[in-house]
Amino acid sequence: MTERLDGVIVATALPYAPEAAAPAGLRPDLDRYAEHCRWLVESGCRGVGPNGSLGEYSSLTDDERRQVARTAIEAVGDDGIVVVGVHGVGAHQARYWAELAAEDGADGVLCLPPTMYRANPREVIEHFTAVASVGLPVMVYNNPIDTKVDLTPALVAEIAQIDNVVAIKEFSGDVRRVLEIREAAPNLAVVAGADDVVLESLLMGATGWFAGFPNVFPAESVRLYELALEGRVTEARALYEPMVAAFRWDSRTEFVQAIKHGMDMVGRFGGPCRPPRGPLAPEQLALLEADMRRAVDAVQAA
């Protein structure tokens, strides 16, 4: 397997449209979503990631979840890659979603450990083995904050021995992990998962960014990624530092609402979320808008 699933891949936000018969009165707006996926790739991003946490996969029906993946695959076509989120409560669910992703033409899959309980290392390895057996390139996803399962560098080294596992999205927030994983699993692509440590991760050897705020700032995010890989640290910092306050929202509980509101602020459609996610509190909204204005001012001045 030669596909590394690195570069800037955007964990896409999902727009909704009102529909009384749909869950919570909102249906996925697939036309608007397709346009968003195309815009991201046209803005320089390598690809998109439907059905991630930012894409509210856990609030979708099974039919909606597959429709969203198919929409992204069709919208991007040959112009980029599509890495479909296949997260599931157990291996049989995650493998099922991987099989559908393969059938629909995805380029790879992103997969958390089992999402509903704290799996032990043996169960984690069995989980990823089942998903990887489908044959698509697999990016494993370390998010110990939400899953309570930490894919430590030692465990990642074992997971990296599974055929078709090619990358890890690292979301622990600990940038020391980048070098530790590179040492323990040198053939695995390390992908920055948290926007607010992306520059640090790239400078330490990450080769990808599975990202949230490029939904708002795609071209600028690609520029930041390229500067970091080229070692142009002064220029990268000048772009990153005014944006990082906004990027910190990617690591907060309200990251979906925050990124969607950021999209609204720059003239893209973010719109509402489905429950259990509700609107931001007034004090959160005021802080987010101040952080976003700083980022927007920096982008406009660049």
N, C-alpha and C positions, 0 to 999 in steps of 0.2 A: 504494500500500500504506500504510494508516494505522495498522496494528497495530505498536506499538513494542516489545513484548515486555519491558517494564520492570516495576517493582514487585518484590516479594519472590517469587521463583520458587525452589523448593527442588530442588536436585539430589538426588534421592531415593536413599537407601540401599536395598539389596535384601535382604530376609530369605530365608533358605534353610531347608529342612526336610530331614531325613535321608531318603535313598532310595538303596538299594544300587546300583541300575542307573544312576543319574544320574552325570554327571561329578563325580569326587572324592567320590562318595557324598552329594552335596547337590543338591537340585532347588530352583528358585525357588518360594517359598511365595506363590503368587499371591493367595490369600485374605487372608493377613496383609498383603501388599503393598497390596492394594486398601484395606484398613482404614487403613493408614498414610497413603496419599494423601488419603483423605477427612478424616482427622484434621488433616492439615496445612492443608487449605483451610478446614476448620471453625474452625481456630485463627487464621485471618485472613490466611494467605499467599495471594498472588494465584494461584499455580499450582504445578505440579510439573514436574520435568524427568527423565523416565526415560532410562535407557541412557546416562548420563554416566559419567565416570571413577569417581565415587563409587558409581554403580550397577553397577560391575564389568562393563560391556558387553563388554570384550575377553575375559572368561572365560565368556561365554554362547555356546551354540550359536545358529545363525541362527533356529531355531524359537523358542527361549527368548527371544531378543532381541525378536522381534515380539510374542510373548505378553505380555511385560512392558509394552511400549508400549500394546498394546490394553487391558491391565488398567488402566493409569493413565487412559487416555482414558475408559473406561467408568466408572471409579470417580469421577472428577471431574465428568463430565457438563457441565452448563451452569454449575456453581458456580465454576469457575476455568478457567485455561488450562493446556494441556499442550504443552510444548516438548520434542520428542523428540531425543535425541542421535543423530546420523546419521554419526558419525565413521567414516572408512574409509581404507584404505591409499592409495586413489587416487580420482579423481573418479567413475569408473563405480560403485565400491562405495558412495560417499557419496550419489550421486544415487539409486541403487537404494533405499537406506534412506529417503531423502526421499520417493520415490514411494510406498513402503509407508506412511509416516507420513501422507501426504496421503490415501491411500486409506482409512486407518483413522480419519481425522477429527481429526488433530492440529491445533493452532492455530499451530504454528511448529516450526522445527528449530534445533538448536544444532550447529555444525559446526566442527571443528578443520581446519587445513590437512592435507595428506596426512600420515599418521601414521608411515610406515615409512622415510621418507628426508627429507633436508633439501632441500625444494623451493625453487626460485628464485622471485623475484617474479612472473615471467610464468606459471609453473606454478601458483602460489598463486591468481592471478586467474582462470585457467582452471578451477581446481578449484571455486572459489566460484561462478563463472558457471554451471557445470554443475548444481550443487546448487540455485541460485536459479531456474534455468529450470523447475523443477518447479512453482513458483507459490506455495509457502508462504512466509510471512515467515521470514527467515534471520537468526539471531544468529551472527555469526562469533566464533570463540573464540581469543583470543591466549594461548597457554601455551608460551612459549619454553623453559621449564624442561624440559618433557617432549618437545616436538616438535622442538626445536632450530631452529624457524622463528619469527622475531620479526616480528609484524605491527606495524611501526613506524607512527607517526602518518602519515608520508608514504604508506606502502603502504595503510594503512587509508583514506586519502582516495581512493585509486584504487578500492579494493574497494567503497567506499560509493556509487560511481557505478553499480554493478550493480543492475538492477531487482530488487526484493524483498529486498535486504539492508537491514535496518532497525536492527540493534543490534550492539554488540560486547561480549562478555564479556572484560574486561581482567584478566589474571592475571599480569602481569609483576611485580607488587608495587611498582611505581614509581608513586606517586600523581601525579607530575608528568604522567603520560600522560593523565590525565583532561582537564585543560585543553588539552593539546596536541591531543588527538583532537577535542575540541569545537571548537577553532579550525580544524583541518584538514577536519573533516567535520561541520559544524554540524547537519545533518539526521539524524545517526546517534545513537541512544540509547546512552549509555555505561553499562554495567552492571558493577558491582563484582563481581569474580570471586574475590577472596581475602578470606576472612572477617576476617583480622587487619589489614586496612587498609580495612575497609568504612566506618567513620565518616569517615575522612579522605577517601575517595573520594566519599562522598555530599556532604560539605561543599564539595567542589571542583566539584560539578555532575553527578555520576552520578545517574541517575534510576531505577536498578534494582540489584538484588542477586541474583545467581544463586548460591545459598548452600548451604553444607554443614551448619553447626551448627544451623540451624533445624530439622533433623531431630530435634534434642534440645530446643531452646528456640524453638518456632515463635512463640508469642504474644509473648514477650519480644523476639524478633528483629524482628517487625513493629512493635512499640512503638519500638524503637531506630531503625528506618527512618523512621517517621513523625516522631519528634522531630528527626532530622537534616534531613529535608526542610522542616520548619517552622522551622529555624534555632534550635531550643531547645538550644543547645550544652551548657550546664551540666547540664541533665537528661540529655541523651544521653551525656555523658561519665560521669556517675554510674552509668549502666547499663552502659556499654561497658567501662570500665576494669577492673572485677572479672572480666569475661568474656573479655578479650582473650588471656589466657594459654591458655585452652582453645581459643580461636579460632585461635591460632597452629598448632595441630595440623593445621588445614586446609591449610597450606602445607608440610607435611612428607611424607616418603615414605610414612609409615604412616597417612595421613589417613583411609583407609577403615576400618581397624581401630580407629582412635581414635574416630571418630564413632559407629561401631557400639557400641563399649564405652560411650561416653557415653550412648547411648540405653538400654543395659542399666542404667546407673547411675540413670537417672531413671524407671525402670519401664516403658520401652518395650522392644520386642524388637529388638535389633541383631543379635546372634548372630554366627556364624562367617563367614569369607570363603572363597571358593574360591581354590585355588592360581592364580598364584604367591604370593598374599598369605598369609602365615602369622600365627600369633599374635604379639602384642607380647612383647618380652623383659621379664623381671621389672622391670628398672630403668626401662624405658619405661612400663610399667603403673603403677608407683609414682608417677612424675612426672605422668602423665596424670590419675590419680585425685586427686592434690593440686590440679592445675589445675581439674579439674571440680568438686571440692568447693567451691573458692572461688567459682566461677560459680554453683553451686547455692545456696550460702548467700546470695549477693547477690540472686538471683532470689526466694528465699523471704522475704528481708527487705524487698523492694521493696513 
